Amino acid sequence: MLLAGISLAVPAIPTILAPLIFFWSASIQVRSEEAILSQALGRDYEQYAATVPRWVSMRRGVRP
């Protein structure tokens, strides 16, 4: 949110790209960690991931 606010306050190419690059890199990090957890924990992690949202207060299609 801070990066998005700065991009609104200082409209320049670097400040506009900063939030986009952050969310892109965060999604790559999350996916790599999920793959490792899935390999390490197997079915237990798959059941957990199906019932818990990836991002705070964003629901997935499957409900517990």
C-alpha positions as CSV (number, residue, x, y, z in Angstrom):
1,M,0.0,0.0,0.0
2,L,2.9,2.3,0.8
3,L,4.4,1.8,-2.7
4,A,1.0,2.4,-4.3
5,G,0.6,5.6,-2.3
6,I,4.0,6.9,-3.3
7,S,3.2,6.1,-6.9
8,L,0.1,8.3,-6.7
9,A,2.0,11.1,-4.9
10,V,5.0,11.1,-7.2
11,P,3.9,10.1,-10.7
12,A,7.0,8.8,-12.3
13,I,7.9,5.6,-14.1
14,P,10.0,4.1,-11.3
15,T,7.3,4.8,-8.6
16,I,4.6,3.4,-10.8
17,L,6.6,0.2,-11.6
18,A,7.6,-0.4,-7.9
19,P,4.2,-1.8,-6.8
20,L,3.9,-3.9,-9.9
21,I,7.4,-5.4,-9.5
22,F,6.7,-6.0,-5.8
23,F,3.5,-7.9,-6.4
24,W,5.1,-9.9,-9.2
25,S,8.1,-10.9,-7.1
26,A,5.8,-11.7,-4.1
27,S,3.6,-14.0,-6.2
28,I,6.7,-15.8,-7.5
29,Q,8.0,-16.3,-3.9
30,V,4.6,-17.6,-2.7
31,R,4.3,-20.1,-5.5
32,S,7.8,-21.4,-4.9
33,E,7.1,-21.8,-1.2
34,E,3.8,-23.5,-1.9
35,A,5.5,-26.0,-4.2
36,I,8.1,-26.8,-1.6
37,L,5.4,-27.3,1.1
38,S,3.4,-29.5,-1.2
39,Q,6.4,-31.7,-1.8
40,A,7.3,-31.9,1.9
41,L,3.9,-32.3,3.4
42,G,1.9,-33.9,0.6
43,R,-1.8,-34.4,1.0
44,D,-2.0,-32.6,4.4
45,Y,-0.7,-29.4,2.8
46,E,-3.1,-29.7,-0.2
47,Q,-6.1,-30.0,2.2
48,Y,-4.8,-27.0,4.2
49,A,-4.3,-24.9,1.0
50,A,-7.8,-25.7,-0.2
51,T,-9.4,-24.3,2.9
52,V,-7.2,-21.3,3.7
53,P,-7.0,-18.2,1.5
54,R,-3.6,-17.3,0.0
55,W,-3.9,-13.6,0.7
56,V,-5.5,-12.0,3.8
57,S,-9.3,-11.9,3.7
58,M,-9.5,-13.2,0.1
59,R,-11.5,-16.3,-0.2
60,R,-11.0,-19.2,-2.6
61,G,-13.8,-21.0,-4.3
62,V,-13.6,-24.0,-1.9
63,R,-15.1,-23.4,1.6
64,P,-14.4,-25.6,4.6
